[in-house]
């Protein structure tokens, strides 16, 4: 325009991912732009953790962190925000150590389910009675499966019925962008029940895919009649070039079945997941819905005395979230979840030995954060209502209030409901080298009383030199008993309605170092747990009934102290030797836990809490044999403290004594075991094939109870880009 100067006031721009298209960066803005100065020869080599590069666009400078990636060939910036506090911060500024399993690490992992990926994290205790993620209990830092909060894209999906069902994820492993693992007490961040840690499953968003329609498909099969497949479709498009508005939709589904490698371990599982999002000028919206259905032989699920148990479970969930932009940001979320469970103590036998449960959870939370000269202040509140209808769990209902079980002639005759209210306050101080996070949670649960209790915490990180960070933290947390802890009753287990909530106080220190080709972290902690909930076999029960009759495990409060540390070293060998390097990645992990009880409860055996991992070692090596062929070899060693009773479930005993009188054979200790897994992948531009060889040395080991895990297991498949 002659005689006039065109002025453009630029909105903040942050690129997280690049393509090699010559004008991709500017097309993403939806504007026509003239280049004034480009102080870097090319953007092709932008990667995380580097010195500053600048681009001047019509006199407006934009600065981001990059790294000379000529050796790595990577094209992703390290701008990942993790929720280690109420205020999400970039990973390098977080005040706590957060373990992040990236998309690439998941692809290289010899795992067929999300639960299996977590087995290769030293600080996570994954105990399975089956394979492919079936019947999985997940603990962190010596905690039980009920003491971990599991989130899907930041939404709490933990089950108040029982932690046994929490790991039934509705999404495929190929949907996952990353997995965030926060070890230690985290109630002031994730609310009540984040007792020993939290796991946040983050699925892929619109920023992972190019605009337009794309899809992926996979077919796989393997040993013991294992077969299944996955499919996903993604669509993203701009709806306003002027305001850079984008809408995306991602839909996926999967199915898997197996005859099982051990007695009564067959399963059928299917899932479906949808995630949508919209980026507007002043707000980001996201929504998700999921479903998972499973049918499986639950070998000794709740009792080793009955190996022919059976379970059918279903989960349905919906949530909607938003996040506003600006100096004061609001982040509200509403969600609803329903879980259905059909459990048989003896598969296909009398209806009197089966239970039906329906759990409904709905909630809403809102978090507000404000940036000002004194730091970042966040306030928030959460309302979560948990209810159960059951044939076994809860308080008896009046006959006229009975509810019919869908698909059955049975009726729900018991119910319980409780409401949890949380208020949060946090203030974060961000300096050049120091991050301080001070916070407190006020919590009230109607299942306990109507009093608010306070759970404070403080996290501090200090960045030293280039790539080094020191951490220190002290936090308190609590966990309410599950409905199973309170009410479950069977010939071998009895809950206790007056259980006290679990409470803990934890202090930890740590260090992290990240530089070219290496990421290392060390974390040590001391956790004091009062009124920890466990299912234990009292000594007087064994003395009274002997080892051939009924021995009943009771839900009990114990007092324990845990001390431990975990060490992780990840060497990115290809960054040192270049892209032609055969060896690409070496990962070494080790965790140690020492636990001591200081209560006066005399017990003979424990199901969960007293059985903990003393030592766990994980080592993995990824190599590129030829440009299209890669292989990952993983070694895992576990040494568990604790005992279990072995039962004689042979046909002879069954015929001689019947179902109800299996005698004990002996009390056994958990034996250490080592496992070797291998995954080989051949990748082409739009397709690939893989083979996963689990337990190469054919070790028959026990992970929980007296359920012997299968030996060598082979799975293979083909992946296609649609």
C-alpha positions, 0 to 999 in steps of 0.5 A: 500500500503506497504511502502507508506502512503495513503494521501487524501485531503478532500473537504469541507463537510457539512451534512444537513440531515441524515438517520438511515442507518449505513453507509449513511454519508460515502456513500454520499461522494462516497468514501471508508473511514477508520474511525480514531476517532468518538467523538460522540457515534452516529449521529442519534441524530444530530439536530439544534443549539447545541454545537460542535461535531467533526468527524475525518476522516483519520486525517481530522476534520469536525465540525458542529453544533448539539444538543442533540435530544434525547428528540426531535427525529428530524434529521435535521440540522439548516443550512438553508440559507435565502436571507435577503441580496444580500449575502445568510447567515445562518438564525442565522447570517442574519442581518434582521428578516426573518420569515420561515414557515417550511415544518412541519408547512405547513403539520400541517396547516389547509390550502389547498393552499399556499395562505391559509398558509400565512393567519396564519402569523400575519404580512401578510394580505391575502384578499380573495374573494373565497376559496382555494387560488382563487382571493387572494390578499397578503400584508405585514405590511399594504401594498397592494397586488401590493407592495409585490414581490413574488419569486419562488425559488428566481425568481421574478414571480410578475405580472406587469399587476396586483398584483391580479394575482401574487398568482396563483402559479404553484406548489402544497402545497406539493411541498413546502420545506419552505416559507421565509417572509421578512417584510419591504422595500427590494428593495436593495435585491429583486429589484424594487417593493419590497416595503413593503416586499417579499415572497420567495416560496422554493420548495423541492430539491434533498436534501429532497429525498433519491436517486432513484425514489419516488412519492406521490399522494393525493385525496381530496374532500369536501363541495360545490362540492369541489374535486381534487387531486395532484401527484408528482414524484421525481428521483435523482441519482449520475452521478459521485461518484468520484466528488459527482455529483448528478442530480435530477428531480421533477415533480408535477401536481394538479387539483381542482374544486368547485361549490363555497359556495357563489354566482358566486364563482365556480372555476376550477384550474389546475397546473403543475410544474417541477424542476431539478437540478445538482450538479457538482464539481464547480457549481450547476445548477437548472432549473424550469418550471411551468403552472397554469390555472384557471377559476372562477366566480369573484364575485365583483372582480373589482367592487361591482356593478357587482357581475356576473364577470368572469375571466380566467387566465393562467401563464407559466414560465421558468427559469435557474439558476447557482451558482459557488463555490469558493472564488468568486462565481457567480450566474446568472439567466435567466427567462421568464414568460407569463400571459394570462387573459380573464375578463368579467364584466358580465359573458357571456354577450356582448363582449364589456364588456370583456377584453383580456390581454397578459403579457410577462416578461423576464429578466436576473440577475447575482450576484457575491460575494467575500469573503476576509479579510474585509468581503463579497462583492457582486455586481450584475445587473438585466435587466427585460423587461415587456410588455403587449398586451391588448384590454384595457390596454396600448397605442393604436396601429396602425391598421396594428399592431393589434395582434389576440387573441389566441382562439378568434376573438378579437384582441389586440389593445393596448400595452405598454412596459418598461425595468427596469435596476438595479445595486446592491452593498453590503458589509457584515461584519461578526464578532463573535457577529455582522453582518452588511449589507450595500447596495445600488440599482441604478434603472432606468425604461424606463416607468418613464424616463432614470434617475438612482435613488439610494435606499440605506439601512443598516441592523445590527444584534447583537447576545447577550448571548445564542440564543438572537439577536438584529436587527436594519435596515433602507431601502428605496424602490420604486414601479412602477405602474402596467399596471392596475393602469395606464390604466384600465377604466370601468364604476366604475374605471379609471386609471391614466397614470401619476401616480408617482412611490411609494417611501418609507423610513423605519426604524425598530428595533427588537429582536429574541430569540431562545433556547431549545423549544422556538423561539420568535421574536419582530419587530417594524417599522416606514414607510413613504410612499410618492406617495402611489397608491390606488384606491379611491372614491373622495368625490365630486363624491359622492356629484355629483352622489349621492348613486344611480348612478355611482361612479367612483374610481380613481387611485391616489397617497396618502401620508401615515405614518405607524407604527406598530409591530409584535410579535411571540412566538413559543413553541415547547412543545415536546422538553420540555416534550419529544416525548410522550408529547400530546401537541407538539407545541404552536404558538402565534402571534400578529400584530398591525398597525397604519396608518395616511394620510398626503395628501390633497386628499379628499376621501369618500372610498378606495379599498385597501391602506386605508383599513388595518389590525389594529389588527391581532391575530393568535394562534395555538396548535398542539397535538398528540392524539395517535402516529399516530393521530395529530390535529392542532387547529388554532384561527385567529382574524382580525380587519380591518380599512376602509369602503366599500359600500354595493350594493343591488344585489337582483333579485327585484333590478336587474329586476327593474333597470337593471345591470347598476343602482344598487343603494348603500344601505349604507356605511359600516365599516369592522367588526372584526371577529374570525375564528376557524380552525381544521385539524386532520391527521392520519399517517401511514408509507406509507399512511395517511388520513386527515380532515380539518374543516375551520370556525368551528363556521360558521361565515359569514364575509367580508374580502374585499369589500362586498363579504361575505365569506362562513361559515363552510367548510369541506375538507378531503383526503387521501395521499399515498407514491408511 
